[in-house]
Amino acid sequence: MPQLPALLEGTVESNLAYAAGLAGKELDAERCLRLGGLDPDFAPRDVAKLSVGEQQRAMLARALAQEPAVLLLDEPTSALDQAARDAIEATLVQLRRELEISIVLVSHDPEQARRLGDWVVRLEAGRAVAAGPIEEAMA
């Protein structure tokens, strides 16, 4: 999932269907929306009329439509206000519990890494300077 929302023109559901089709999966739009932190009534909504936070959650639902074993997230909350950030983070925590999915998260926010991470690779000037359990790598 990229840092900024990159949805295709159309509805939320058409975006989910596109992603599921790419992966050869059957779409369960209601489940994907729920897992992404959106109510199923978002399915027919035009993506151009969603808030940035809603767009990020729709992007997450679209990624989940492919039934990935690992989610790759590039600063998924950088363009969001605190309330939207907290909602996305809560959704990610719930996903880890419910789906037992691995999440690789890129973040410039050490506090976000502490809130969401178990294992961290800390980079400085493009080089890995620490790796390990969160408290060791962030010390």
Backbone torsions as a table, in degrees:
resi	resn	phi	psi	omega
1	MET	NA	125.1	-178.0
2	PRO	-74.4	167.2	-178.2
3	GLN	-61.0	-45.0	179.0
4	LEU	-108.0	144.6	-179.2
5	PRO	-56.5	139.5	179.2
6	ALA	-139.2	66.6	-179.6
7	LEU	-86.8	152.9	175.5
8	LEU	-79.5	153.5	176.0
9	GLU	-58.5	146.2	178.0
10	GLY	122.8	-151.8	-176.8
11	THR	-94.7	166.6	174.5
12	VAL	-60.4	-45.0	-178.3
13	GLU	-63.0	-38.4	179.5
14	SER	-65.7	-32.2	175.3
15	ASN	-67.1	-41.6	178.4
16	LEU	-64.9	-43.8	-178.8
17	ALA	-63.1	-39.3	178.3
18	TYR	-60.0	-48.1	-178.7
19	ALA	-64.3	-45.5	179.6
20	ALA	-60.6	-42.1	179.3
21	GLY	-62.1	-38.9	177.9
22	LEU	-60.3	-34.2	-178.4
23	ALA	-92.5	0.6	-178.4
24	GLY	68.0	31.2	-177.8
25	LYS	-107.8	152.9	171.5
26	GLU	-78.4	135.4	-178.7
27	LEU	-86.3	127.3	167.1
28	ASP	-114.0	84.6	-172.9
29	ALA	-59.2	-42.4	-178.6
30	GLU	-60.0	-45.5	-180.0
31	ARG	-64.4	-45.7	-179.4
32	CYS	-61.5	-42.6	178.9
33	LEU	-64.6	-44.3	178.9
34	ARG	-60.8	-46.5	179.5
35	LEU	-63.7	-33.1	179.2
36	GLY	-81.2	-0.8	177.1
37	GLY	89.3	19.1	179.3
38	LEU	-118.8	149.5	174.6
39	ASP	-72.5	146.0	179.0
40	PRO	-57.0	-20.7	179.1
41	ASP	-71.0	-2.1	174.1
42	PHE	-77.4	-17.3	-174.8
43	ALA	-50.9	-48.3	-177.0
44	PRO	-83.9	-0.4	-175.6
45	ARG	-72.3	145.1	175.7
46	ASP	-73.1	126.0	-176.7
47	VAL	-62.6	-25.5	179.8
48	ALA	-68.7	-15.9	-177.5
49	LYS	-103.5	9.3	179.3
50	LEU	-89.7	150.3	172.0
51	SER	-68.9	167.2	179.4
52	VAL	-62.2	-40.0	177.6
53	GLY	-62.9	-41.5	177.0
54	GLU	-66.0	-37.8	177.4
55	GLN	-62.6	-41.5	178.5
56	GLN	-62.9	-41.7	178.7
57	ARG	-67.6	-35.8	175.7
58	ALA	-65.8	-37.0	176.5
59	MET	-63.7	-40.9	178.3
60	LEU	-64.4	-44.9	177.5
61	ALA	-60.4	-39.6	179.3
62	ARG	-64.3	-41.8	177.1
63	ALA	-62.3	-40.6	-179.0
64	LEU	-69.1	-22.9	177.7
65	ALA	-62.7	-20.0	179.0
66	GLN	-89.0	-0.4	179.5
67	GLU	52.4	55.3	-177.5
68	PRO	-73.6	154.8	172.8
69	ALA	-84.7	-24.7	-178.8
70	VAL	-137.4	135.3	173.0
71	LEU	-101.4	128.4	175.6
72	LEU	-105.5	118.2	-174.3
73	LEU	-123.2	120.9	178.6
74	ASP	-101.1	101.1	179.9
75	GLU	42.8	60.6	-173.0
76	PRO	-66.8	-10.8	-178.2
77	THR	-119.0	8.0	-173.6
78	SER	-64.1	-28.4	-177.2
79	ALA	-98.3	12.5	-173.1
80	LEU	-109.8	153.8	172.9
81	ASP	-75.5	172.9	-174.5
82	GLN	-59.8	-41.9	-178.6
83	ALA	-63.8	-44.4	178.8
84	ALA	-67.0	-39.4	177.0
85	ARG	-59.2	-47.7	-179.1
86	ASP	-61.2	-37.7	179.4
87	ALA	-66.2	-43.4	178.6
88	ILE	-64.4	-44.8	179.6
89	GLU	-61.1	-42.1	178.4
90	ALA	-62.7	-38.6	177.7
91	THR	-63.4	-42.4	179.9
92	LEU	-64.4	-40.8	177.3
93	VAL	-62.3	-43.7	179.1
94	GLN	-63.8	-40.2	178.8
95	LEU	-60.3	-43.6	-179.8
96	ARG	-60.3	-40.6	-179.9
97	ARG	-70.8	-47.6	-172.2
98	GLU	-75.1	-41.9	-175.3
99	LEU	-101.8	-10.1	-173.9
100	GLU	51.9	45.0	-178.1
101	ILE	-94.6	144.2	175.1
102	SER	-83.9	141.5	179.6
103	ILE	-126.0	125.7	172.7
104	VAL	-106.7	116.7	-172.9
105	LEU	-120.3	127.2	172.6
106	VAL	-96.3	128.2	-179.8
107	SER	-150.0	142.3	172.1
108	HIS	-94.3	2.1	-175.8
109	ASP	-102.7	104.8	-179.5
110	PRO	-59.2	-33.5	179.3
111	GLU	-68.5	-36.2	176.3
112	GLN	-65.6	-40.6	177.1
113	ALA	-59.3	-41.5	178.5
114	ARG	-66.1	-38.9	-179.0
115	ARG	-69.1	-34.8	-171.2
116	LEU	-111.4	-17.8	-170.7
117	GLY	-95.9	153.1	169.9
118	ASP	-111.4	-40.4	-175.7
119	TRP	-128.3	133.6	-174.8
120	VAL	-129.4	141.9	166.2
121	VAL	-113.9	114.3	-178.4
122	ARG	-95.7	127.6	-179.4
123	LEU	-110.4	141.8	171.7
124	GLU	-137.2	127.5	-178.9
125	ALA	53.4	37.6	176.4
126	GLY	78.4	7.5	180.0
127	ARG	-121.6	141.4	176.6
128	ALA	-70.5	121.0	179.6
129	VAL	-110.2	-13.7	177.6
130	ALA	-160.6	147.6	175.6
131	ALA	-151.8	139.9	177.8
132	GLY	151.0	-166.1	177.0
133	PRO	-54.4	147.3	-170.9
134	ILE	-49.5	-48.0	-176.2
135	GLU	-68.6	-34.2	177.7
136	GLU	-70.5	-47.5	-175.1
137	ALA	-71.1	-26.5	-178.0
138	MET	-94.2	-3.3	-178.2
139	ALA	-67.5	NA	NA
